[in-house]
Amino acid sequence: MSSRLPLFTRGSADSQSQENDPSSPAEQRDDAKRNFLKTMRALPTQHYWNVYFDRQAKEGESGDQYHSGLEQLGTQIESVQDFWRYANNTPVGNIGVRESLYLFKSGFRPVWEDRRNILGGSWTFRFPKSIGPDVWTRVQLLAIGEKLQSVLDDDDQLCGVGLSVRFNSHLITVWHRDASKKNSIDNIVKCIMEELPPEMHPKPDAYYYKRHSDHAGFNPPQSSRSCSIPADRKRRSSPPPPRVVTLSQR
């Protein structure tokens, strides 16, 4: 069994850095600087983001069983500081084989049949484990920094990004909402290649695109088969918060 991922929460990094009361002028200055930095306003992200964790469904498990195993970790990411607190406290090395981590916009879940995903698709990139964690950080920054969103068609949306661990590689996925948008599909892979250093580029046969509906296990609810994508894309909207758990509670 793989080791458990630590829960990240706002303030956890600050509490770890607390020290005894300063006893010298230099320590007093450092303490004053820390207190000043704490009063500075966090740099907000354009959207709210949530982190999800799952283990690959066992053979024969239903979609409902998969959905019940999908867990949200920690608190909602609302700023750049929140992102780095999460990233620094969620090491990729603690994720076991066949386990996955996702960073998705609030309102989206990393499920093919989710009502906001069913018409979409994703790029999958395979990277060696030696560079996977670095690539994962870079791709997440492209997501929260809106770089990936900026290359999509105006009526398309980035849903989120994911990391799945395999025996000798990491699979990194980029999900978007409308698989009928060829420009979006082409621009996602172009953006990834342009933003990654040449030495990190995946091999030509190590990445591919797939509509969610083309997966063998795809089974949307009957009421969702004729859904369309609404034009409204209000930013930083937040639905009622889902159940929040830690891996230690499983």
C-alpha positions in Angstrom: 0.0 0.0 0.0 1.4 3.4 -0.9 2.0 6.1 1.7 -0.7 8.5 2.4 -0.8 12.0 0.9 -0.7 14.7 3.5 -3.7 17.0 3.8 -2.9 20.6 2.8 -4.8 23.4 4.4 -4.4 27.1 4.5 -2.0 28.1 7.2 -0.4 24.7 7.5 2.9 26.0 6.0 2.8 29.0 8.3 2.3 26.9 11.4 5.3 24.7 10.5 7.5 27.8 10.3 6.6 29.2 13.7 9.6 29.6 16.1 10.2 30.6 19.6 10.0 34.4 20.4 13.1 36.1 19.0 15.8 37.0 21.3 18.1 39.1 19.1 17.6 42.2 16.9 18.2 40.2 13.8 15.5 37.7 14.8 13.2 40.5 15.7 13.6 42.0 12.2 12.9 38.7 10.6 9.8 38.3 12.7 8.6 41.7 11.7 9.2 40.9 8.1 7.2 37.7 8.4 4.3 39.5 10.0 4.3 42.2 7.3 4.3 39.6 4.6 1.3 37.9 6.2 -0.7 41.1 6.0 -0.1 41.4 2.2 -3.1 40.4 0.1 -2.8 37.1 -1.6 -2.6 37.1 -5.4 -6.0 35.6 -6.5 -6.3 33.1 -9.3 -8.9 34.0 -11.9 -10.9 30.8 -11.1 -11.3 28.7 -8.0 -9.7 25.3 -8.2 -10.1 22.0 -6.3 -7.8 19.0 -5.9 -9.1 15.4 -6.3 -7.6 12.0 -5.7 -8.7 8.6 -6.9 -7.5 5.0 -7.3 -8.2 3.2 -10.5 -11.4 1.2 -10.4 -11.1 -2.5 -10.1 -12.2 -4.7 -12.9 -16.0 -5.1 -12.7 -16.6 -2.0 -10.7 -19.5 0.2 -11.8 -19.3 3.9 -12.6 -21.1 4.7 -9.3 -18.4 2.8 -7.4 -15.8 4.9 -9.2 -17.6 8.1 -8.3 -17.8 7.2 -4.7 -14.0 6.6 -4.6 -13.2 10.1 -6.0 -12.2 12.3 -3.1 -11.6 16.0 -2.8 -8.4 16.9 -0.9 -7.9 19.9 1.3 -9.4 23.3 0.8 -10.3 25.2 -2.3 -7.4 27.0 -4.1 -8.2 30.7 -4.5 -4.8 32.3 -4.9 -1.2 31.6 -6.1 -0.2 31.2 -2.5 -2.8 28.5 -2.0 -1.5 26.7 -5.0 2.1 26.6 -3.8 1.0 25.6 -0.3 -0.8 22.6 -1.9 2.0 21.8 -4.3 4.7 21.9 -1.7 2.7 19.6 0.7 1.5 17.1 -1.9 4.6 15.3 -3.2 4.1 13.3 -6.4 6.4 10.6 -4.9 3.7 9.7 -2.4 1.2 8.8 -5.1 1.0 5.1 -5.7 0.8 3.1 -8.9 -2.7 3.4 -10.5 -3.5 6.4 -8.3 -4.3 9.8 -9.8 -4.3 13.5 -8.7 -6.4 16.1 -10.4 -6.5 19.9 -10.3 -9.9 21.1 -11.7 -11.8 24.3 -11.8 -14.5 24.6 -9.2 -17.8 23.3 -10.7 -16.0 20.5 -12.7 -15.2 17.0 -11.5 -12.6 14.7 -13.2 -15.3 12.3 -14.4 -16.1 11.7 -18.1 -19.9 11.6 -17.4 -20.0 14.8 -15.4 -22.6 17.0 -17.0 -20.0 19.7 -17.8 -17.5 17.1 -19.3 -19.6 14.8 -21.4 -19.1 16.6 -24.7 -15.4 17.1 -24.0 -12.1 15.2 -24.3 -8.5 15.3 -23.2 -4.9 15.1 -24.3 -2.8 12.4 -22.5 1.0 12.7 -22.4 3.3 10.0 -21.1 6.5 11.1 -19.3 9.3 9.2 -17.6 9.1 9.3 -13.8 12.4 11.2 -13.7 10.8 14.3 -15.1 7.1 13.7 -14.4 6.9 15.8 -11.2 8.5 18.8 -12.8 6.3 18.6 -15.9 3.2 18.2 -13.6 4.1 21.4 -11.8 4.6 23.3 -15.1 1.3 22.0 -16.5 -0.6 23.0 -13.4 0.8 26.5 -13.6 -0.3 26.7 -17.2 -3.8 25.9 -15.9 -4.1 28.3 -13.0 -2.3 31.0 -14.9 -4.9 30.8 -17.6 -2.3 30.1 -20.3 -4.1 26.9 -21.4 -7.5 28.7 -21.4 -6.1 31.5 -23.6 -5.4 29.1 -26.5 -8.9 27.6 -26.6 -11.8 28.8 -28.7 -13.9 31.5 -27.1 -16.8 29.2 -26.5 -14.6 26.4 -25.1 -13.4 25.9 -21.5 -10.4 24.3 -19.8 -11.8 21.8 -17.2 -8.6 20.8 -15.4 -5.5 18.7 -15.5 -4.5 15.4 -14.1 -1.6 13.2 -13.1 -1.8 9.4 -13.1 1.0 7.2 -11.9 2.0 4.1 -13.8 4.8 1.5 -13.2 7.5 3.4 -15.0 5.9 6.6 -16.2 3.5 9.5 -15.3 0.4 10.2 -17.5 -0.5 13.9 -17.5 -3.9 14.8 -18.9 -5.4 18.1 -20.1 -9.2 18.2 -20.1 -11.4 20.7 -22.1 -15.1 21.0 -22.4 -15.9 20.8 -26.2 -14.3 18.0 -28.2 -15.8 19.4 -31.4 -13.4 22.4 -31.4 -10.5 21.3 -33.5 -8.6 24.6 -33.0 -8.8 24.0 -29.2 -7.5 20.5 -29.6 -4.6 21.5 -31.8 -3.7 24.5 -29.6 -3.5 22.6 -26.4 -0.8 20.3 -27.6 1.0 23.2 -29.3 0.9 25.2 -26.0 2.3 22.2 -24.1 5.2 21.8 -26.5 6.0 25.5 -26.6 6.0 25.9 -22.8 8.0 22.8 -22.0 11.8 22.9 -22.5 12.8 20.7 -25.5 14.4 18.1 -23.2 11.1 17.6 -21.6 9.0 17.0 -24.7 7.2 13.7 -24.9 8.2 11.2 -27.6 6.0 11.5 -30.8 4.2 8.2 -29.9 3.7 9.2 -26.2 0.7 11.5 -26.5 -2.7 11.3 -27.9 -6.2 12.9 -27.9 -9.4 11.2 -27.1 -13.1 12.2 -26.6 -14.5 11.1 -23.3 -17.4 9.5 -25.2 -14.9 7.2 -27.0 -13.8 5.5 -23.8 -15.3 2.0 -23.5 -16.6 2.7 -20.0 -18.3 6.0 -20.9 -22.0 5.9 -19.8 -23.7 9.3 -19.4 -27.1 9.6 -17.8 -30.0 9.5 -20.3 -31.0 13.1 -19.4 -27.5 14.3 -20.4 -27.3 12.9 -23.9 -28.7 16.0 -25.5 -27.1 18.6 -23.3 -25.3 21.6 -24.8 -22.6 24.0 -23.6 -24.1 27.2 -22.2 -22.5 30.5 -23.3 -22.2 31.8 -19.7 -18.7 31.2 -18.3 -18.8 33.3 -15.2 -15.5 33.4 -13.5 -14.7 32.6 -9.8 -18.2 31.2 -9.3 -18.3 28.5 -6.6 -21.0 25.8 -6.1 -21.8 24.4 -2.6 -18.6 22.8 -1.4 -18.3 19.0 -1.8 -17.4 16.6 1.0 -13.7 17.2 2.0 -11.7 14.3 3.2 -8.1 13.3 3.8 -6.6 10.1 2.6 -6.1 9.0 6.2 -9.9 8.9 6.6 -10.3 6.2 4.0 
